[in-house]
């Protein structure tokens, strides 16, 4: 939703549109609370045959609010101008920009990638980041967010995840066994607490063949107009996150990931397991506490799901159970969180790695106000090597665990694009 806050900065355009009766849509819509973070509240809007979102500062009930409205295959981004009374909005919706939904595969299963093979050249081990999920239901991960693109361009294309310093740049070259339309993004993921490595940004420098690329949001997914067989990336990995980097244009976009997860866990279980009394309100401290508790060995990682809501009771769970419960707990502390599906590489020496459908893995990404942080909230044997690295023991353990993940079936995100210039 960073597009929404950017639109708020276009005062001249919005001012003109807000005076235009012809572009305004009168409505008396019902509201459903979705979630809150960073002094903002998200409501789902239901009006006739359309739905949408409205973003409201806490304690404000009248005025102009950023939002969007979905109608059929189109999404209209604009301004809600009116009054909020209890769970009702009365006023007008003023569209600023409209986008048509992008058609991409909507079902993820291991079978879909039975022949997925890629090789990479990289100075450090990387994960190939692929799909993003925001909900859990019926034993699987689901993404219910709208998939929208507002830009299409040839490389270079930069995907921003956080704003940091003490950063190092790495080049990653990936070749695919068969042409790929959805392009994975190389990232480094924290495997053991505390959080130490932060992906600032990844740029797609070139593709073979050269083609237009679409960056889809929310979720940072890249789709190629023509399937490609090779991609060259540059990747910035930072040791620290910037505390202040100017106006936060990512906050509203991150708000997509504060809604219900699809499970329910008694608060006393969370309090007993995580005991946040002495943590304070610092989001990164809360994330590190959840990260530590779920990886310190108290809870056992197994190859079958017991249901995320049962993990704290049975003291065991599958990768999907661990990632979903981490998402649930962090969202309960108003920290936007999402689950990511991707692949890890098996080293063949000389900075070469092989990725395949048998090396799939899940992790969480949480937003702390100055970027997304990536971590695996589950116990993994072996310790990371010094510097940025995972270790061969850890990778061999993951192989045996993730091979038993045929229950991962999800629905691809539908999204809104954003562009952020500051590292």
Protein Blocks (a to p, Z undefined) as FASTA:
>chain_A
ZZmmmmmmmmmlmmmmmmmmklpccdddddddfbdcehiacddddehjbccdddddehia
bdcddddddehjbccddddddddehjaccdddddfbdcddddddfbdcfklmmmgccddd
dfbdcdddfbdcfbdeehiacdfbdcddfbdcdddddddfbdcehiaddddddddfbdcf
bdcddddddfbdcdfbdcfbdcdfbdcdddddddddehiaaddfbacfbdcddddddfbd
cfbgcjafklmmmmmmmccfhiacdfklmmmmnopmlnojafklmmmmmmmmmmnopacc
dfbdebjklmmmnopacfklmmmmmmmmmmmnopacddddddddddebjhiacddfklgc
cdddddehiaccddddbdcedjddehjdebjklmmmmmmmmmmmmkbccddddddddddf
bZZ
